[in-house]
Amino acid sequence: MKKVGIGMKTLAVIIILVLVVICLFLIFAISQGADYQAKLLDLPATVGKWITGAADAVTGQSAAPSDPKYIAITFDDGPNDKTTPRLLDILQKYNAHATFFVLGQRVEGNGDIIQRMVREGNAVGNHTYDHKDLTGLGASGIAGEINSAGDVISKYAPSPILLRPPGGAMNTAVRAFCKDNGLSLVTWNVDPTDWNIKDAQKVADSVLAVAKPGDIILMHDIYSTSVDAAEIVIKTLTGEGYVFVTVPKLVELSGGTLTPGTVYSNVKLPG
């Protein structure tokens, strides 16, 4: 009976020591803050990654990262000194790039915004001088609208190689002018009509419902709601593995080259 009594006492001491160690460990963990506690909670996942890594090393296999999904977002009718800089901030935040089809009359006085567009890796295209319907003009009128815008844009950015006719309206005369003057025509295949629907979430949902790799999205950087919608679209699609590139880059990724006089509404990507 005496030996049993000593064993019970020893067990009690061991239990007390274990409890003391646990308490000290918990006090230490609390003192280290949230980051350390998070690491403790992530320990099972970390061990899992170690096991997976070891298995990959043995088999010589590893999970290949998924290929990026490329898409182009474009903005018409700017620049606007209030909304366009905010949009540029958003593009930088998500490491995204866009193509801006600017009006010559709005470039005047906003040259610094155009320069920032280019500096941050975006493309600048011609959207005519004051948004006239080119199909209602003769040859001289077409040339005047496009050349006047090109001249002012060229003060702050490389001479445009892209034209988006207002409303996407074009005819044989417009296409012939572009072919003769080194301009590729860019329209779109995703249009949330953000100029009409001034609800950021509805506009974003409209884009997200149909967006797919190779698409060219049409939006406008002169409306605050459109800029809000653009952030939702860019954030969501970036999270799904999309990469936002300029229209010239999208064409390049398709294995093609921009051709003057050719109309691009979307691009077929390999794979």
N, C-alpha and C positions, 0 to 999 in steps of 0.2 A: 504493500500500500504506500509505503514511503517513496518507492521509486516512481510510482504512478504520479504522486503529488509533485515530484520534481519535474516530470515531463509536462504536466499541465502548466506549471509556472513558466517553463521554458517556452512553450507554445504561446502563452499570453504575452511574454516579452517580445517574441518574434512578430506577433500581430501588431503590437504597439509600435514597434520599430518600422514596420511596413507602412502603417498609417501615418507616422511622422514623416517618412520619406515622401509619401504621396502628397501630404500637405505642403511640405517644403517645395516640391516640384510645382504644385499649383500656384503657390505664392510667387515662385520665380517666373512662371509663364505669364501670370497677370502683370507682373512688373515689366515684362518685355513689350507689352502693348499688343495691339490688334494684329499687326503683321506676323508676329511670332505665333500667335494663337491660330491665325489662318493657316500657317504652315503646318501646325499640328493637325488641324482638321483635314488638310490636303494630304496627309501622310499616306493613307491607303491608296489614293490615286497616284501619288508619286512612286510608291512601291510597284504599283501596276505598270507604270511607264518603264521602270527599271526592268521588270520582267519581260515586257514587250520588246524593249531594246535588246535584251540578252537573247531573246528568241530570234530577233531579226539578224543579230550578229551570227548566230549559229546557222540559220537557214540561208543567209545572204540576201534576204528579201526585206523590203520596207515599203510602207504605204507611200505611194507617189502622190505629191500634192496635186490637187485638181487644177486643170488649166484655167487661166483667167477668162472671163467672158467680157469681151470688148463691146462697148456701146458709145455712141456719140450724143451729147446733149448740145443743142444750139439755141442761141438767144437772138431775137430780132428787135429792131427799132431803137436800140440804144445808141450811145450810152446815156445814162441818167446819172447826174452827179450825186444823187442820194441812194438809189437802189443798186446801181452797178458795183460800186466799191464794196458794198455788203455782200453781194454775190461773189465777188472775187475773194473775199475773206473765206466764204464757205468752200469755194473750190480749193483754196489752199489747205483748209482744215482737213479735208478728206483726200488730199493729194489727187484731185480730179482736174481734168482739163476740158475746156469747152471751145466751141466755135461761135464767135460773135459776128452777126451780120448787122453792120452799123449803117446809120443814115448819115450822109455827108453833112447835112445841116446840123446834126447833133454832135458831130465830131468837133466842129468849130467851138472852141472854148472848153473842150474836154479832152484835149490832147494828152494830158497827163494820165487819164484813165486808159486811153488806147495804148500808151507806152507801157503801162502796168500790165495790161492784158498780155502783151507780147513778152514782156520780161518774165512773166510767170508761166510761160509755156502754152498759152492759148493761141488760137488762130483768129485772125480778123478778116472777115469777108465783106464784100460790097453789097449793100441793100438799096442802092440808088441814092440820089441826093435828097429827095424829099417825098419818097414813097409813091410816086406816080405809077399807075398801071401801064406797064411798058407796051402791052398789046394795043393800047389806044394811041400810040405814038408812031410817027414815021421814023425813017432811018436816022434822021438828024436828031430827033427828039430822044430816041433810044440812046444814041451815042452821047448826047449831052447829059442825060441823067446818070449814066454809068460813069462816064469820064470825069464829070464834076466831082462825084463822090470819090472816085479813085484818086484824084489829085489831092484832095484834102486828107484822105486816109494815109497816103504815101508820105505825108509830112511827119507822121508819128509811128508808122509801121511799115513793114515791107509792102510793096505794091500788091494789092489783092490778086489772088489767082482763083478766087471763088466768088460767084454771084448768086444771090438768092433774089429772084424777082419778087416784088411785093405781091403777096397773095399767091405766090407760086405760079402766077400767070405768065405764059410765054407763048410765042408763036415762031414761025420759021425765021422771021426777021431777027428776033431776039437771039435765037440759037445760032444763026449765022454770024451775028455780031460777036458773040462769045467765042465762037470757033476761030474767027479771024483775029481776035484780040487776047487770046490765051486765057480765057475764063471758063472754068467748069461750072455747071449749074447744079445747085444743091437745093433739093426740096426736103421732104420728110415722109416718114410713114407712121409716126406717132404724134398725134395732135390732140392735146387735152383741152383745146380752146380756152386757154388761161386768160386770154384777152377779154373773154366774155364771162367766165365763171370766176368770180372774185372770192373763192373759198379755197384756201390752201390745201386742206385735207382732201376735198373732192377732186381737185386738180391732180394731186399726187396719186390718189387712188386710181384715177383714170389712166395714168401712165403705168403704174405698177401692175395693173391688171393685164397689160398686153406686152410689156417690155421684154425683149429677147436680144441675144447677141446679134450685132450687126445693124441694129436699129439706129435711126436718126430721129431724135426727139426734138420737136419744135416747142419753144417757150419764148417768153418775152421778159427782158430784164428791166423793163420800165415800170412794172407793177410790184408793189411790196408783197402782195399775196403770191405772186408768181415766184418771187425769190424765196419766200417761206416754203412754198411747195417744192421748189428745186432742192432745198436742203433735205426735205423728207425723202425725196426720190433718191438723191445722191447717197444719203446715209443708209437707206434701206438696201439699195442695190449693191453698194460697196460691201455691206455686211453679207451679201449673198454671193460674193466673189466676182462682182463686176468691176471692170476698170473703165473709167471715163477718159476717152481720148478725143483728139480733134478729128474732124472729118478727113483731112489729108492722111493722118495716121491710120484711121480706120480703113481707108482704101489701101494703104500700104500693107496693112496686116492681112488684107484679103489676097495679097499677091499681085495686085494691080497697080496702075499708076493713073493719076488724074489726067483726063483727056479733055482738052478744050472743046466746048460745044456739047459735051456729054452731060446727061442729067443723072444725078445720083439722089435717089430717095431712100435707099438703104444699101447695105453691103452684105454679100454672102461671104461668110468667113469659112476657112477650111476646117474640116473636122466635123 
